[in-house]
Amino acid sequence: MANLIDTVMILLILTNFALLGSSLLGMCINIAAFQGILIGVLPFLTGSGPVLAETAAMAIGTMALKGFVFPWLMFRAIRDTNVKREMEPFVGYSTSLMFGVAALVGSLWLAGHLVLPAGARGLTGASLIMPASFFTIMAGLFLIIARKKAITQVLGYLVMENGIYVFGASIVMERPWLVELGVLLDVFVAVFTMGIVIFYINREFDSIDASRLAHLRDWRRTRGASSTGV
């Protein structure tokens, strides 16, 4: 079982590198959907006894939302905005991949020095679950900060939550589905809120480049100066 968990974690790490190095929004959405399905199987792998009904329901719900519903919303957003690529990110893709390597090394170091509670679920023999969770959180945060398109930033938020989900599934011993359900509901609300924001950004600016919001400040300053006759 530990080998199977490590295999899933290796795939998770590879998907993070693919997200950091890809400019195609459609591909990034598909990769994030694959991540959602990957982490959805973790509750079946980390438990030491029979799978509880609520755990199975949570896993299936996670795979449904992250693997199908959220990607569908994202594809609808890029179709409505007619944006296919992240052309000019704040941080280039080669630099992003180098950050990924550094973040993975840092995650391995951090996992090796982290003191975990006795009897933590899913950690026996699985050496990559903690580094993969930390790396996924870092990759998600980096996507939020280093990309301009609002859709890519939403994807970064989802990736970051995937890392939190993996971390929670690996160490929470009693009723983990309660914690995971709370986090998932937060993400569900956040994705719909961000979808509304993307719609209004595109309507006002004819673009979903979040960096253009800075022009609002300049516009107000210019307007104030003209009204005072300066």
N, C-alpha and C positions, 0 to 999 in steps of 0.2 A: 504493500500500500504506500509506503514511504517513497518508493521509486516512482510510483505513478504520480504522487503529489509533486515530486521534483520535476517530472516531465511537464506537468501543467505549468509549473513556475518558470521553467525554461521558455516555454511558449509565451508566457506572459512577458518575460523580459524581452524576447525578440519582437513582440508586438509593440513594446514601448520604443524600441529603436526604430521600428518602421514608422511610427507616428512622428518621432523626432526628425526623421529624414525625408518625409514625404510632403510635397506641396499640393497634391491632389486631394481636394476636400472629400470627394466621393470615396476614394481609397481609405482615407483616414476614418470616415464614418464606418466603413465595412470592418476596418481593423478594430475600432472601438466596440462594434457589435460582437466580433469574435471574442474580444476580451470579456464582454458580459456573459457570453455562454461559458467561457472557460471558468470564470470565478463562480458561476452558478452551480458547477458540479462539486465545488469544494466541501459543502456540508455533507455530501455523501462519502467523501474521502477522509475527512478529519475526525469523524466520530469513531469511538472505540466499540460501540455497541450497535444494536439495531437502530435504523433511522426512524425518528419520530415523525408522526404525520405532519406536525406543524413545521418541522425542519424541511421535509420534502416539499410542502406547499411554498415555503419561503424560497427554496432553491428554484422551483419551477417559476414562481413569480419573478424572481430576479432575472432568470434567463429570458422570460417573456418581455419584461420591460427593457432591459439593457441590450438584449439581442435583437429585438424586433420593434418595440414601440418607440423608444428613443431614436434609433436610427431612422425609422420612418419619418419622424418629426424633423430630423435633421435634413434628410433628403428632400422633404417638402420645402424646407427653408431655402436650400440652395437652388431648388427649381424655381421658387417664386422670386428669388433675388438674382437669378441667372449668374451666379458666381461659381466657378469651377476650381480655381486654384488660389492658393495663398502666394501672391507674387512677390511682395516685398516685406517680409517679416522683419521685426526689430532685430532678430538674431538670425544669421544665415544658417542654412541646413548643415553645412560642414561643421560649423561651430556648435550647432545643436547636437550633432552626433558625438563630438568631443566632450561636450557636457554630459551626454549620456554615459560615456565610458567612465568619466570622473565620478558621476553620481552612483554608478553601479559599484565602483571600488569603495566609495564612501559607505554605501549601504551594506556591503559585505563586512566592512570594518565595524560599523555600528551594530550590526546583528551579532557579531562575535563578542562584543563587549556589553551587550544588553542583558541585564539580570531579569529573568522571566519568572513568573509565579510557578510554584511546584505543581506538576501535573497539568501543565498547559496543554490544551487540546491540539492534536495534529502535529506536534513538533517532534515526536519521537522518531528519529531516523530521517526526518525530512529536513535537510540542511538548507534549502533555498527558499522556504516559504517566507521567512522574515526579511531577508535581503530583497526578495522580489516585491514584497509589500512596500518597503521603504522606497525602492527604486521607482515603483509605480506612482507613489505619492509625489516624489520629486519630479518625475516626468510630467505629471499633470499640472503641477504648479508652474513648471517651466513653460508649458504650452500656453497657460493663461497669461504669463508675463511677456513671452517672447514673440507672440503672434498678434497680428493686427485685426484679422477678421473676427467678427463676433462669433461666428459659427465655430471656428477653431478654438476660441476661448471657452465656449460651452463644452466642446469635446475635452478640453483640458480639465474642466471641472468634473466631468464624468470619469475621466481616467484617474484623477486624484481620489475620487470616491471609491473607485475600484480597489485602489491600494488600501484605503481605510477598511473596506469590506474584507479584504484578504487578511489584514492584520487582526481584525475582530474575530474572524472565523477561526483563526489559529490559536487564540489565547483565551477567549471567553469560554468558561467551562459550563456555566449554568444558563439555560435558556438563551443561547446566543441569537436565536431568531428574533427576540424582542428588540435587542440592540440593532440588529441588521434591518429590521422592519422600520424602526425609527429613522435610521440614516437613509433608507431607500425612499421613504415618504418625503423627507427633506429634499432629496435629489429630484423626485418627481415634481414637486412644487417649483423648485428652482429652474428645471428645464422648461416648464411652461411659462414661467415668468421671463426667462431669457428669450424664449420664442417671441413673446410679445415685444420685448425690447428690440430684438432683431428686426421685427416688422416695422416698428416706428423709426428706427435708425435708417432703414432702407427707404422708407417713404419720405423722410425729411432730407436725406443727403444723397439719394440715388446710389447709395453704396452701403456696405455693411462693414466698412473699415472703421473700427472703433476709435482709432486715433484722430479721426476727423471731429470728434466731439470737442476737441481742444479749441476748434474754431469758434465755438459758442462764446467762450470767454473773450476772444479777440473781437468778435462781432459786437458784444456788449460794450467793450471799452471804446471801440471806434464810434459806436452810436452815441455814447455818453459825451465823447469829446466833440462830436459834431453838433450836439444839442446845446453845448455851452459856447459854441462859436470858436473853439480852439482849432 
